[in-house]
Every structure is written in structure tokens, then in C-alpha cells.
């Protein structure tokens, strides 16, 4: 199990790109594409001492459904904050609320830059399973359960993501997910690293974590 964790949280590729001020290849609306979000865009590089305050502010705005203000704070924070993975997860939540498949891409980006939270890996697994990409789904679910043992499922978000996948361009999502798998291949556990049967899985996690 320690080897899984070392792989998952090992030093990211030195070839990972650092985002420029404007970001690589944004659309006219200032958005990244699903395919872009499935590769390295951001890095968690220390450059700010106020990460927690910014995240709390964005989250508070989201709770009050002030989506535009929250989005602006998050986008600005992605230029300066240390823990960009948290901001990627927050903006993913906004897109998911808008039923926009880019939300799945932002969850992928959070994983790619090394989020220590189990949540984005779980939500990417939901999208992968909904696309019939079971190998990727199990790899992400295994990462989720290794990060924080115990049965973790978010039923309402699984339903939302499954519905979103069904109503979106599945070919674009599949291409992005396949690219994500390539980007994360050195870091994610294999699909069969943990038992798939839930009871055996729970026992394995208890014995090895």
C-alpha cells in the first residue's frame, strides 16, 4: 500500500507546464477545453500566503449562490495561490451546478496537479464509469480509497455526473478521459490494485492502510 501512495503522491513530471498569466489556449469566453483540462495546466507552486482565506471566501459566495463572484475570485486565485487543486475543485462544482461537462475536466485537473483530497478522484471515477471506461474508473476509485480509507460515495453527485455524461458529447468526454489516464498513468494505482468486491475491498484496506 505504501508503494501505491508513493506512486500517487510522487514528484510530478518535471515537464509539467506552469500556467501563464492568460493561460494556454483559452477560448474567447476564457474557458479551457475538456482536452486541455485533462493535461497539466497548473502546478501547486508556493506563491501566496492567503490561500485559506481565498478558498473560504469563494466557498462562502458559492453557498450564497453568487456564482459569478465566486468564479472571478477562483480564476484570479489560480494565478497566485499555492493550493490550486482546491480552487480547481471549487470551480468544478460551479460548472457541475451549471450542468456543464467542463466540471468533469476541472475535477480531472485537480487530480493531475496532485490533490490530496479523495473527492475529485471519486467524481472522476463516476464520469469514467458512466462512459463505460471501467479501467479508468477503478484506477480513480482505488486512488480515492487509498487516500482516505472507508466507503466514500456521494450519491447525489454520482447521479448528477451520470446524467451530465448522458446529455453531453460523449466522444469529447471519452477523448479527455483517455488523455487524463495517460497523464496520470505514473501516479494512479492500477485498476486491480484493490479488490472490486466491496467486502473484500474493506478488509484489504483495513489490513494495508
C-alpha positions as CSV (number, residue, x, y, z in Angstrom):
1,X,0.0,0.0,0.0
2,X,2.9,2.4,0.7
3,X,4.0,1.9,-2.9
4,X,0.6,3.0,-4.1
5,X,0.8,6.2,-2.0
6,X,4.3,6.9,-3.2
7,X,3.2,6.4,-6.8
8,X,0.1,8.6,-6.3
9,X,1.9,11.4,-4.5
10,X,5.3,11.0,-6.1
11,X,7.1,14.0,-7.6
12,X,5.1,15.1,-10.6
13,X,6.7,15.1,-14.0
14,X,9.3,17.9,-14.4
15,X,7.8,18.6,-17.8
16,X,4.5,19.8,-16.2
17,X,3.8,23.2,-17.5
18,X,3.2,26.3,-15.4
19,X,0.3,28.4,-16.4
20,X,1.0,31.7,-18.0
21,X,-0.9,34.8,-17.0
22,X,-3.6,34.3,-19.6
23,X,-3.5,30.5,-19.6
24,X,-2.7,28.3,-22.6
25,X,-5.2,28.3,-25.4
26,X,-8.3,29.6,-23.7
27,X,-11.5,30.2,-25.7
28,X,-12.9,33.6,-26.3
29,X,-15.0,33.1,-23.2
30,X,-11.9,32.5,-21.2
31,X,-12.5,28.8,-20.7
32,X,-10.3,25.8,-21.2
33,X,-11.4,22.8,-23.2
34,X,-12.1,19.4,-21.8
35,X,-9.0,18.1,-23.5
36,X,-6.8,20.9,-22.1
37,X,-8.1,20.2,-18.6
38,X,-7.1,16.5,-19.0
39,X,-3.5,17.5,-19.2
40,X,-1.2,19.5,-16.9
41,X,-2.1,23.2,-16.9
42,X,-1.5,24.4,-13.4
43,X,1.1,23.5,-10.7
44,X,0.8,23.8,-6.9
45,X,3.7,26.2,-6.5
46,X,4.0,28.3,-3.3
47,X,3.4,31.9,-4.2
48,X,0.7,33.1,-1.7
49,X,0.2,33.2,2.0
50,X,-3.6,33.7,1.9
51,X,-4.8,30.5,0.3
52,X,-7.2,29.6,3.1
53,X,-8.9,33.0,3.2
54,X,-9.4,33.0,-0.6
55,X,-10.8,29.5,-0.6
56,X,-13.2,30.3,2.3
57,X,-14.3,33.5,0.5
58,X,-15.0,31.6,-2.7
59,X,-16.9,28.8,-0.8
60,X,-19.0,31.4,1.1
61,X,-20.0,33.1,-2.2
62,X,-20.9,29.7,-3.7
63,X,-23.1,28.8,-0.6
64,X,-24.9,32.1,-1.3
65,X,-25.3,31.2,-5.0
66,X,-23.2,34.2,-6.0
67,X,-21.6,32.1,-8.8
68,X,-20.2,34.9,-10.9
69,X,-18.3,36.5,-8.0
70,X,-17.0,33.1,-6.8
71,X,-15.8,32.3,-10.3
72,X,-13.9,35.6,-10.6
73,X,-12.2,35.0,-7.2
74,X,-11.2,31.5,-8.2
75,X,-9.9,32.4,-11.6
76,X,-7.8,35.2,-10.0
77,X,-6.6,32.8,-7.3
78,X,-5.4,30.3,-9.9
79,X,-2.7,32.9,-10.8
80,X,-1.4,33.3,-7.3
81,X,-2.5,30.6,-4.9
82,X,-0.4,27.8,-3.5
83,X,-3.0,25.0,-3.4
84,X,-4.5,25.4,-6.8
85,X,-6.1,21.9,-6.6
86,X,-8.7,23.2,-4.1
87,X,-9.7,26.0,-6.5
88,X,-9.9,23.6,-9.4
89,X,-12.3,21.5,-7.3
90,X,-14.4,24.6,-6.4
91,X,-14.7,25.8,-10.0
92,X,-15.6,22.2,-11.0
93,X,-18.5,22.4,-8.5
94,X,-19.7,25.6,-10.2
95,X,-19.6,24.0,-13.7
96,X,-21.4,20.9,-12.4
97,X,-24.1,23.1,-10.9
98,X,-24.5,24.6,-14.3
99,X,-24.7,21.1,-15.9
100,X,-21.6,21.9,-17.9
101,X,-19.3,19.0,-18.7
102,X,-16.2,21.2,-18.2
103,X,-16.9,20.5,-14.5
104,X,-15.5,17.0,-15.1
105,X,-12.5,18.5,-16.7
106,X,-11.8,20.7,-13.7
107,X,-12.1,17.6,-11.4
108,X,-9.5,16.0,-13.6
109,X,-7.2,19.0,-13.4
110,X,-7.4,18.9,-9.6
111,X,-6.2,15.3,-9.7
112,X,-3.5,16.0,-12.2
113,X,-1.9,18.7,-10.0
114,X,-1.8,16.3,-7.0
115,X,-4.9,16.9,-4.9
116,X,-4.6,15.2,-1.5
117,X,-8.4,15.2,-1.3
118,X,-10.3,12.0,-2.2
119,X,-13.2,13.9,-3.6
120,X,-12.0,14.8,-7.2
121,X,-10.8,11.2,-7.7
122,X,-14.2,9.8,-6.7
123,X,-16.0,12.2,-9.0
124,X,-13.8,11.5,-12.0
125,X,-14.4,7.8,-11.3
126,X,-18.2,8.4,-11.6
127,X,-17.7,10.0,-15.0
128,X,-15.4,7.2,-16.2
129,X,-17.9,4.5,-15.2
130,X,-20.7,6.4,-16.8
131,X,-18.7,6.4,-20.1
132,X,-18.0,2.7,-19.8
133,X,-14.3,3.3,-19.1
134,X,-14.2,0.9,-16.2
135,X,-10.4,0.6,-16.1
136,X,-10.0,4.4,-15.6
137,X,-13.0,4.3,-13.2
138,X,-11.4,1.7,-11.0
139,X,-8.0,3.4,-11.0
140,X,-9.5,6.7,-9.8
141,X,-11.7,4.9,-7.2
142,X,-8.7,3.0,-5.9
143,X,-6.8,6.3,-5.5
144,X,-9.8,7.7,-3.7
145,X,-10.0,4.8,-1.2
146,X,-6.2,4.7,-0.7
147,X,-6.2,8.5,0.2
148,X,-8.9,8.0,2.8
149,X,-10.0,4.5,3.6
150,X,-13.6,3.7,4.2
151,X,-16.6,3.6,2.0
152,X,-17.0,7.0,0.4
153,X,-19.8,7.7,-2.0
154,X,-21.7,10.9,-2.9
155,X,-24.9,9.5,-4.3
156,X,-26.4,12.9,-5.4
157,X,-23.2,13.9,-7.3
158,X,-22.9,10.4,-8.9
159,X,-26.5,10.9,-10.2
160,X,-25.6,14.4,-11.4
161,X,-22.4,13.4,-13.2
162,X,-24.1,10.3,-14.8
163,X,-26.9,12.5,-16.1
164,X,-24.4,15.1,-17.3
165,X,-22.4,12.4,-19.2
166,X,-25.5,11.1,-20.9
167,X,-26.5,14.5,-22.1
168,X,-23.0,15.6,-23.3
169,X,-20.8,14.9,-26.2
170,X,-19.6,11.5,-25.1
171,X,-16.8,11.4,-27.8
172,X,-15.2,14.6,-26.3
173,X,-15.5,13.2,-22.8
174,X,-14.0,9.9,-23.8
175,X,-11.1,11.6,-25.5
176,X,-10.5,13.8,-22.5
177,X,-10.7,10.9,-20.1
178,X,-8.3,8.8,-22.2
179,X,-5.9,11.7,-22.2
180,X,-6.3,12.0,-18.4
181,X,-5.4,8.4,-18.0
182,X,-2.2,8.9,-19.9
183,X,-1.4,12.0,-17.9
184,X,-1.9,10.2,-14.6
185,X,-0.6,6.7,-15.6
186,X,2.6,7.0,-13.5
187,X,0.7,8.1,-10.4
188,X,-2.6,6.2,-10.2
189,X,-2.9,2.7,-8.7
190,X,-3.7,0.0,-11.3
191,X,-7.4,-1.0,-11.9
192,X,-6.8,-4.3,-10.0
193,X,-4.6,-3.0,-7.2
194,X,-7.6,-3.3,-4.8
195,X,-10.4,-5.9,-4.8
196,X,-13.5,-4.8,-6.6
197,X,-15.9,-6.7,-4.2
198,X,-16.8,-4.2,-1.5
199,X,-16.4,-6.6,1.4
200,X,-13.0,-7.8,0.2
201,X,-12.1,-4.3,-0.5
202,X,-12.9,-3.1,3.0
203,X,-10.8,-5.9,4.5
204,X,-7.9,-5.2,2.2
205,X,-7.9,-1.5,3.2
206,X,-8.1,-2.3,6.9
207,X,-5.2,-4.7,6.6
208,X,-3.0,-2.5,4.4
209,X,-3.7,1.2,5.4
